[in-house]
Amino acid sequence: MAVIVSLLVQFAQMLLVLALAPLLTGVVRKVKARFQRRIGASVFQPYRDLRRLMGKDVVLADNASWLFRVAPYTIFACTWVAAALVPTFATGLMFSWSGDLIVIAGLLGTARFVQALAALDIGTSFGGIGASREVMIASLAEPAMILIVLSVALIAGSTQLSVVADHMLNGQVGLRVSLALALVALTIVALAENARIPVDNPATHLELTMVHEAMVLEYSGRHLAMIELGVALKLLLYISMIACIFAPIGLAGANAGIGAFLIGGAAYVAKLAVGAVALGTFETSIAKMRVFRLPNFVGAALMLSLLGVLLLFVSRGM
């Protein structure tokens, strides 16, 4: 019976991230619209968009290979699994042993690699531009992510997110310069990986500035729906990861009851709301960078994460 309950709780977490991801995107868009003195679409509009796309036929180029057809499902699967591994309302779930920061980084890297290959598969100029820019950003974001993982692992003694969250909840960590540097670096990596302002503007299709949108211009129908849902899951993943590591307030324990799970779920929804409002406010108050300045922006995350690791090697109290 205990095994069945554990499976149900784990399955509930997988469904929770899948259900809340489009809502998170809708809230961010709504916040940006209100700051721009527009009414904006409903926060539930992403659900309607996904339903509309799922009902449309897929249009494929004549030279599209099997990779172009398989890529949307692979991207969605990798991103969904990675998002489901991050503790949302409870730690120590049945598959928490697999919720490793290195595994999550590997799943996201796999999704990015498949998307870049699919963008190059058709042979369009936009796909090539978007893939090259995506790989350029990833060449700096991925090392920064690994260094952030190393910083957290040196402090918590593990790369498993459940262990990291429990360690942060103990209250013995205190204020650390390395954690502050890791937080800033992870925020920059999150903006870069999700192609948000100032790295990219998800609301525009301007040819000279597109990064992510340039890679998905050839997709339509259910293929585009899978990619859009994967994008929403990826944004939710990074906000969930930041909340799990740096603000694990409200997370229930491994053997908690239904009441603790409900409190953890409410706390998680509140954290997502705060993250959505913060992201919408930030994107409204800053302009998009030029493409040639992006390496400096993402490189700052690499330098900050490296500095955090060096501080921990100098003194574990920092």
N, C-alpha and C positions, 0 to 999 in steps of 0.2 A: 504494500500500500504506500509506503514511504517513497518507493521508487517512482510510482505513478504520480504522486503529488509533485515530486521533484521535476519530473518530465513536463507536467502541466505548467509549473511555474516557469521553467525554461522556455516552453512554447509560448507562454504569455508574453515573455520579454521579446521574443522574435516578432510576434504580432504587434506588440506595442510600438516598436521602432518603425515597423512598416506602416502602421496606421498614422503615426504622428509626423512622419517625414514630409508629406505634402502640406500638412497644416503649418509646419514650421516655415516652409517657403512662402505660404500665403500670408503669414503674419509679418514676415520681413518685408514683403511687397506692400502690405497695408501700411506699415510704419513709414516706409519711404514715401508712399503716396500722401499720407497725412502731413509729413514734413514739407512736402512740395505743394501743399494746399490743394490737393486733389482728393476726391472721395476714394478713388481706387476701387479695384475689384474686391469681391468678397474674399475672406480668408480661406474659403472652401473652393475657390476657383481652380486651384491645382488639381483637385479631385475631378472636377468636371472636364478639365483639359485631358487628363489621363483617360477618362472614360471615352471621350470623343476620339482620341487617338487610337485606342484599342478597337474601336469600331470601324476604322478606316482601313482600306487596302494598302498593302505595302508596294511601293514603286521602287524597282531595282534597276540599276544600270545594266547594260548588256554585258559588260566586262566584270561584273561583281562576282567574286569567288565565294566559296563556302565560308571563308573567314569573315567576310562582310556580313553574312547572315547570322553567324554564330556569335559575333562580338557583342551585340546588345545583351544577350542572355548571359554571357560570361561576365560582362561588366556588372550587370545587376546582381548576379549570384555572389560574386566576390565582395561587392560592396555591402550587400545585405548580411552576409555571414560576418563580415568585419564589424558592422554596426551592432549585430546581435551579440557579439562577444564582449562588448563594453558593458560593465554593470550599470544598470539604469536605476532600478528601485531596490535592488538587493545585491549583496555580495555572497560568494560561496555557493552559487547555483551549481547544478549538476555538471555543466560543461565549463565551469569557471576556470578549470585547469588549462583550457585551451585559449582563454582570454588573455593572451600574451601580447605585449606591445610589439614585439618583433614579428609575431604572426600577423597582427593587424597591419603593420607596415608592409609586410610581404604581400598580403592580399590586395592592398591598395596599389602596390607597385605592379602586380599582375594585371589588375584592371586597367591601369594607365598604359601598360605595354600593349595590351590587346587593342585598346582604343586607338593608339598611335598607328598600329599596324593596319587596322581597319580604315583609318583615314588615308593611309598611303595606298590602300588596295585599289581604289577607284582610279587613281591617277590624276585627280583634279588639282589645280593650283592651290585652291583654298585648303584642301585636305593636307597637302604638303606643308603649307605655311603653318597651319595649326599644329600639326604633329611636331614640326621642328621647334616651335615655340614651347610646346608642352614639355618636350624632352629637355630643352634648355632650362626651364624652370625646375623640372624634376631633378636635374643634375646637382642643383644646390639645395633643394628642399629635402630630398631623401637623406643626404648626409646630416643635415641639421636635425631631422627626425631621429636618426640613430643616436646622435649625441644627446638629444633630449631624453631618449630612452635610457641612455647610460647614466645621465644625471639622476633621473628618478630611481633607477636601480641601485645606484650607490647609496642613496638615502634610505630607501625602503628595504633594500636587500633582496629584491625580486623584481622581475619584469611582468609578473602577473598582476593584472589590474585589480583583482579582488584583494590580493595581499597589499598592494599599494594603497588602496582605499582604506583598508583596515588600519594600516600603519599611520595614515594621515589622520584618521579619526581618533587615534589614541591620545593626541594632544601633546606628544613628546617631541614633535618635529620642530616646533617653534618657528620663528621668523628666520629665513635663510636667504642670503643673496642669490645662491645658486638656483633656488626654486623660483625666485622672481625673474631671473634671467631666462629660465626654462619656460615660464609662463608667457613672457613676451615673445620668445622665439617660437613657441607652439602657436601663438596667435598669428604671427606672420606666416608660418607654414600653412595654417588653416586657410588664411585668405588666399594664399598662392595656389594651394591644392584645389580649392573650390572655385577658382577663377572669379573671385569677387573683387570689387573695387578696393584698392587702386591697381590690382594686377590686371583685371579684365572686367568688363561691364556685361553681365548676363542679359541685360535688357536691350542690347544693341546688336546690329549686324553690320557694322561698319567694317569694310574689308580690311583696311590697313591696321586695325587694332584687335581683331578677333583672335582669341586663343582657343578656348573650348568650343565655341559656337562654330568655328571654321571646320572642326573635325566632324561635326554631326549634321552639316548642311544637306548631305545626300540621303539622310535617313528620313523615314516617314512611317505612318501607321503605328502598328504595335512595336516595331523596332525603336522608333523614336520615343514611344511611351516607356519602354524599358530603360532607355538611356536617361530620360528625364526623371524617372523614379530613382534611378541610381544616383543621379546628381543630388536629389533631395536627401537621400539616405546618407550620402557622403557629408553633406553639411550637418546633418543631425549627428553623425558619428563624431565629428571634431568637437562640436559643442558638448556632446556627452562625455567625450574623453577629457576635455578641460574641466568639466564639472566633477567627474569622477576623481581626478587626480588632485585638483586644487580646491574643490569645494564639495567634499563627499558628505555633506550634511543631509541627514534624513535617510541614508542608505540603511536598509534592514540587514540583519545578520543572516547567517546561513540557516539557522534553526528557528527563525522568527515565525510568528503567527500571521494570520491574514490581516490583522489590524496593522502590524508593522509594515506589511507589504503595501497596504493602501496608503499609509503615511508616506512611505518611500515613493510610491507612484505620484502622489500629489506634489511632493518636493521635487521630483524629476520634471514634472510638467511646469512647475514654477521656474526651475532653472532654465528650461528651454525658452520660456517666455522672456526671461531676463536676457538670455543670449540673443534672441530674435530682435528685441528692442535695441539692444546695444549695437548689433550689426547694422540694423536699419539706420540708426542715428549716425554711426560712423560713416556709412556709405553716402549718406546725404551731405555730410559736412566735409568731404574730401573729394578731390578730383582724381580721375584716372591718370596713371603715370604713362609716360612714353615707353614704348617697348624696349628701347635701349637702356632705360634706367631700371628695368626689372631685375637684372642681375645684382645691382647694388642693394635693392630692397630685400630680395630673398637672401642675398649674401650676408645681410645684417643678422638674420636668424641663425645662419651658420656660425658667425663670429660670436654671437651671444651664447649659443649653446656650447660652443667650445670653451668660452670663458667660464661658464658655469661648471663644466667638467674639471677644468684646471683648478678652480677654487676648491672643489671637493677633494682633489688630490693634495692640495696644499694643506687644507684643514677640513676635517669632516664636520666641523661645527659651522661651516659657512654654507 
